[in-house]
Amino acid sequence: MSGCGWLIIVAGVFAAGVGLLTWLIRLEIGADVRGAETVWVTSAGTHYHQRECRALARSEPHAVTLDEAVADGLEPCDLCEPPV
């Protein structure tokens, strides 16, 4: 195969990857728009957080919806002020 043939293949694979990434981003944004905001919790914690919260630095947090965190009786973190 010539050099141009490989270039076309690589460009096609790249375009497919970009398309998939765009679809995933839209899916994530769509979930947030519907009110399923994501917050971060730890297994032993009593608060929920934003992902970049410094209180999570030494923890292994996992994502839950805001509705799940509130239903579990968790309070919003005072440091990062996540959605209420």
C-alpha positions as CSV (number, residue, x, y, z in Angstrom):
1,M,0.0,0.0,0.0
2,S,1.3,3.5,-0.8
3,G,2.0,6.2,1.7
4,C,-1.2,8.0,0.9
5,G,-3.2,4.8,1.5
6,W,-1.9,4.5,5.0
7,L,-2.5,8.2,5.6
8,I,-6.2,7.8,4.6
9,I,-6.6,4.8,7.0
10,V,-5.0,6.7,9.9
11,A,-7.1,9.8,9.2
12,G,-10.3,7.6,9.1
13,V,-9.4,5.9,12.5
14,F,-8.7,9.3,14.0
15,A,-12.0,10.7,12.7
16,A,-13.9,7.7,14.2
17,G,-12.2,8.3,17.5
18,V,-13.1,11.9,17.6
19,G,-16.7,11.0,16.7
20,L,-16.9,8.5,19.6
21,L,-15.4,11.1,22.0
22,T,-17.9,13.7,20.9
23,W,-20.7,11.3,21.4
24,L,-19.5,10.4,24.9
25,I,-19.2,14.0,25.9
26,R,-22.7,14.8,24.7
27,L,-24.0,11.8,26.7
28,E,-22.3,13.0,29.9
29,I,-23.6,16.6,29.4
30,G,-27.1,15.2,28.7
31,A,-27.1,13.4,32.0
32,D,-26.2,16.6,33.9
33,V,-28.9,18.5,32.0
34,R,-31.6,16.0,33.1
35,G,-30.7,16.7,36.8
36,A,-28.5,13.7,37.4
37,E,-25.6,15.8,38.7
38,T,-22.6,13.7,39.7
39,V,-21.0,14.1,43.1
40,W,-18.2,12.1,44.8
41,V,-18.4,10.2,48.0
42,T,-16.2,7.8,50.0
43,S,-17.4,4.6,51.6
44,A,-17.0,5.9,55.2
45,G,-17.7,9.6,54.6
46,T,-20.6,11.7,55.8
47,H,-20.3,14.4,53.1
48,Y,-20.5,14.5,49.3
49,H,-18.0,16.5,47.2
50,Q,-17.0,17.9,43.8
51,R,-14.4,15.7,42.1
52,E,-11.5,18.1,42.7
53,C,-12.1,18.6,46.4
54,R,-9.0,18.5,48.5
55,A,-10.8,16.5,51.2
56,L,-10.7,13.5,48.7
57,A,-7.0,13.7,48.2
58,R,-6.2,10.6,50.4
59,S,-9.4,8.7,49.5
60,E,-10.7,6.5,46.8
61,P,-14.0,8.3,46.0
62,H,-16.7,7.0,43.7
63,A,-19.3,8.8,41.7
64,V,-23.0,8.9,42.6
65,T,-25.8,11.1,41.6
66,L,-26.7,14.1,43.8
67,D,-30.1,12.4,44.5
68,E,-28.4,9.2,45.7
69,A,-26.1,11.2,48.0
70,V,-29.0,13.1,49.6
71,A,-31.1,10.0,49.9
72,D,-28.2,8.4,51.8
73,G,-28.3,11.2,54.3
74,L,-25.0,12.8,53.2
75,E,-24.3,16.5,53.6
76,P,-22.6,18.8,51.2
77,C,-18.9,19.4,51.8
78,D,-18.0,22.8,53.4
79,L,-14.7,23.0,51.5
80,C,-15.7,22.5,47.9
81,E,-19.4,23.6,48.1
82,P,-21.0,21.0,45.7
83,P,-24.5,21.4,44.4
84,V,-27.3,21.2,46.9
